[in-house]
Amino acid sequence: MLAISPAAVATMLVALGSGAAASTTALLPCQRDDYAVALRLWHTQRGIVAAVGIVTGDTPACTLKSTVRVTVRYRKGAVARLVRGNPAAWQLATTLEPWTHVVHSWSWRNWCHPARPFVLTASANGRQIPARTSNPPHCRSRRLASDLVNSGPGTKLLPFTGDRIPAHMLPPGTPPALSPALIRVTNAWVVSDGRTLVAVYAGEAGSDPGVGLFVVVRQDLVFGLQTQDTVNVGRTGAVRIISAPSGAAVEKAAQRGDLAFSSATGVRGVLHLARDTLELTP
């Protein structure tokens, strides 16, 4: 399930899905329901930052070629021609991986004309995603044009939208953010780099204590999206994480790392977070 976090985002989704890292020659082209397109705005001292994300969940690997356009519009839909460089285009050619986002951003700067509500839109594959703003960028100089500037790929220019959390096991007794009808938690692990977060809960199925279960919760803090993946270990009894990445140095890498586990019946193995797959060990 890919869900919207209403408190965190001015985002609309085109579609849900993913891709995975593999040999690019073996991957099929992405279909429109293999990924989501999201748009979020930030007001900064220099202007409005508009970030477009191609967001993935848990679907087959694929390659994506597309043109994404960002447009500043007046409230009724007309293009704001007073903004130089508007609309702007992003030629995208990439391999999508599971549970990640590909981000590109623009900056709308210097609006010295009458203030009015605006709508910024991101369009891709025949769909259009709006993000409304009541306040245009601050007028910095009437001698300068208002412009929409390409800020480039990646998230390095975007504000942090969440707390950085070093990889660690949650203290015993920490209330799980999951229903006991889904999982009775034995222990849990969490990490966040301030833009994406992964939490792994280990235990037994709420409906059958004989079934070992992991629930992997991922939050895309940039675009306010959350996924939840359930990994059934089989009839092993409750599972417990016994070894996991730790510390601030692995806040990003650990999100696709490995967690070792044992079970009530003595079964041991590894949960690979890159694809949420299991490997049992002798």
C-alpha angles and dihedrals in degrees: 000000000000111000136186119239100215096196094056109042151048091204140136123195126225097191142326133252150077151230135222139230112261140121105317091220090062098049126098122225113271118258120220093257092053094082146014129239116214135180128202133176132210125190111220134170090261097048142281118326113209114196123191118198132194099208126195136198129175110319134114122296117270146163121240131207115175145135115240117195127198117199134183109218137178116247093267093052106262116137113253098239091182088073109086114225092023119170102035127196135213118200103208125196115161148126111252119221127200120274096003140109132226109210136196125174142195133194123223106203140186116006111186097165127093112306115247139149115283136192121212114200134195115202129192135156093000095308127109126207118196131205116185128211129184094198125057121208118293117269104250098170134354088212091063126075122243105246145178107225128195107240093182138229129323135039100268093106095046123094116256107259099193143022122282108242120192113228109269146140113263113247115262111269095030105147108247118233089226135086116258085225086070101037139354101217123228096178139330143211132205141185136172135179091198093263103055130022133199125192122181121198118195126195142086132315113270091227097044124025090199092069119082113219143186123195114197115198118193125187124195098207094186094061100022097244130142134194129190121200124188117207115195112208095188132238095336100117120238115345126217131197108240101172131021140155113281139196143032095286092071100045091125104025094050091062087074096032136108130270120198118216143180131201139220090256094050098261113145132193150131130267110213108208093194088080104358092250129149130230117189117212127209 
